[in-house]
């Protein structure tokens, strides 16, 4: 019996929320760095060659900026999700590792989008990659919501529902863009912009709900 308790204690230490969050921060940082590795100009160019090379590299800059915003948004959501989490179990660890694996893979669809952004396959793969990332984070949010004993303090249901709505909207937009890319790659990329007003609305609501929750916690 004592051996079982020691084994359980060891497993809890190895799966602590702090260590998992530190690992997540490292993977997100590396993924963001890898996005920029393809952005470069050849040396020894004359004025005309420089201007042409600069035009040629702009799709890579655009794809980098887009993926940076996407990864940063997922990192912010991941960080907020774990602010109140004290312990993690096997299901949480597996979902986090799956999500980190997808984040680490993002430089690949980003390169496809930069170099073949006019092809439906490239736009579809990029859309699918972001949709799957969103689906995993959505699943992680729901799992943590249904495991309040893992948190030091439970988030109000209204905040969690708003996070679920935000992630579900992200997944829906990018899933819809997958078949749309085969109709019009440009139309699919424009469709991504639907997320902007959605994120503005859910972001404002999130800030309001968190401020209300904080005021409630400060009230004796």
N, C-alpha and C positions, 0 to 999 in steps of 0.2 A: 504493500500500500504506500509506504513512504517513497519507494522507488518510482511509483506512478506519479506521485505528487511532484517529485523532483523533475521527472520527464516533462510533465505538463508545464512546470515553471520554466524550464529551458525553452520549450516551444513558444511560450508567451513572450519571453525576452527576445527570441530570434524574430518574432513577428510583431514587434512593438510598432505603434503608429509613428513614433518619431523616426525610427530607422527607415520605415517604408516611405515616409515623406521626404527624408533626405535623399534616398535613392531616386525618388521621382524628380526632385529638383535637379539632380545631376543629369538624368536622361533628357529632361526638357531642355536644359542648357546646352547639352551636346548636340541635340537635334537642331536647335536654333543656329548653332555655329556651323554645322554641316551644310545648312541651306545656302550659305554664302560662298562655299568653296568653288563653285562653278563660275562665279562672277569675276572675270578677268579679261584684260585686253592684251594682245600680243605686243611685244616690244618692237622698236625700230620702225614705226609707222610714220609715213609722211602725213601732211595735213589732210589730204583726201582719204587716205587709208584709215586715219584715226577717226574721222567723221563717220565713215562707213562701219568701222568696228564698233563705234559707240552706238550706232543705230542697231547693229546686230545683237548687242548685248542687252538692250533694253527689255526684251521679253524675259530674260533671266532675272533682271532686276524686279520686274513686275511680279513674276512668279515667286521670287524671294519675299517680296513685301506681303503678298497675299498669304503665303504659308506662315510667315512670321506672325501675322495677325491671328491666323487660325490657331497656331500652337500656343501663342500667348493667351488667347481666350480660354483654351482648354486648361492651361496651367493655372490661370486665375480661378477657374471653376473648381479645379482639383484642390487647390490650396484652401479655398473657402470651405469646401466639403470636409476637409480634414481638420479644420480649426478646433472643432469640439470633440474629435475622435481620440479616445485614450488608448483603446486596444483594438486589435484586428484579429479576425479568424481566417480560416483557410479560404473561404469563399471570397472575402475581401482581398486577400493577398493575390489570389489567382486573377481576379478581375483587374487589379492594379497592374500586375505584371503583363497581362494581355494588352491593356491600354498603353503601357510604356513601350511594348514591342511595336505597336502601331505608330506611336509617336516617333520612335527611332527610324521607322521605315519611311516617314514623310518626305525626306529628301529625294527618294526615287520618283514618286508621282509628281513632285515639284519639278524635277528635271524633265520629265515627260511633257508636262504642261508648258515649260519654257521652250522646249525645242520642237514640239509637235502640237502646239496649242490649237492649230487649225484642223486637227484630225479628231474625229469623234471618239476613237479609242482612248486617246490621251485624256480628253476632258472627262470621259466616262470613268476611267480609272481614278483620276483625281477626286471626282465627286464621290465615288464609292469609298475611297480611302477615308475621306472626312466623315462620311455617313457612318462608317463602321466605328471610327473613333468616338463619334457622338453617341452611338448606340451602347458602346461599352461603358462610357461615363454615365449614361442614363441608367444602365443596369446597376452600376456601382452606387449611384445615388439612391436607387430604390432599395438595394440590399442594406445600406447603412440606415436608411429610414426605418426599415423593419427590424433593425437590431439596435434599439435604443440603449441596451446595456453596454454597448461598446463606447458610448459617448460619455464625456464628463458632464455634459448638460445637453438636453435634447433641444434641437432647433424647433421653433414653432412650425406646425404643419403648413401654414400659409407660405412660409419661406421655401420649404421643400417643394411644395406644389408649384411655386413660381419657377424654381430651378428645373423641375421636371418639364414644365411647359417650354422653357427656353431650350432645353436639350432636345425635346421632342420636335420642336420647330426646326432646329438645325438638322436633325436627321431627316425629317420630311423634305426639306428643301433640297438637300444633296441627294437623297434617294430619287426624287423626282427628276433631278438633273441627269441621272445616269441614262435613262432611255431618251430624254430630250436631246442629249448630245448627239445621238445618231440621226436626229431630225435636223438639228442646227447646232454645231459646236458653239458658235457665237451666242445664239439664243440661250444655251445652257449656262454659259458664263454670265450673261446678263441676268439670268434667273437667280443666280447666287445673291444678287443685290437685294432680293426680297428679305434677306436676313437683317439688313440694316435697320429698317423700322421696327422689326420684331425685337431685335436686341436692344434698341433704344427703349421700347416700352417695358420689356421685362427687366432691363437694367434699372430704370427709374423705379419700378415697383419693388425691386429687390432692395435698393437703398432705403426706400421709405419703410418697408417692412422691418428691415434690420434696425433702423433708427427707432421705430416704435418698440421693438423688442428690447433694445438697449435701455430706453426710457423706462419701460416696465420693470426691467431688472434693477435699475437704480432707485426705483421708488420703494421706500421702506414699507 
